[in-house]
Amino acid sequence: MAVRAVRGAVQLERDEAGHMGEQVGALLTAVLERNGLSTDDLISIWFTATPDLHSDFPAAAARRLGITDVPLICAQELDVEGAMPRVVRILAHVESDKPRSGIAHVYLGAAAALRKDIAQ
């Protein structure tokens, strides 16, 4: 098994805890499904949120999905003028037999514009 990094992002429609939970949960589920991973394959997940999001911790969505024994951390994205608003990003470290080129990075909805080169 190798350690691989998986990126992903989702843009929220509004800063509301329930909506954040739904959208971040969908992002995490898509990352796991598209990469053929289970929660046992997770090593750690970094979450970042743009400064306009403060209704909840993105990591709370992972806990609600049952990801309870994986180290999680949340941080704030840089406040860059003109950056896409209301975005949660993830960087998940996983164990996988896939080569680096076989990892599916997941950018949902409008967040696909952030990385057109790797968005699925």
Buried (B, 14 or more C-beta within 10 A) or exposed (E): EEEBEBBBBBBBEEBBEEBBBBBBBBBBEBBBEBBEBEBEBBEEBBBBBBEEBEBBBBBBBBEBBEBEEBEBEBEEBEEEEEEBEBBBBBBBBBEBEBEEEEBBBBBBBBBBEBBEEEBE
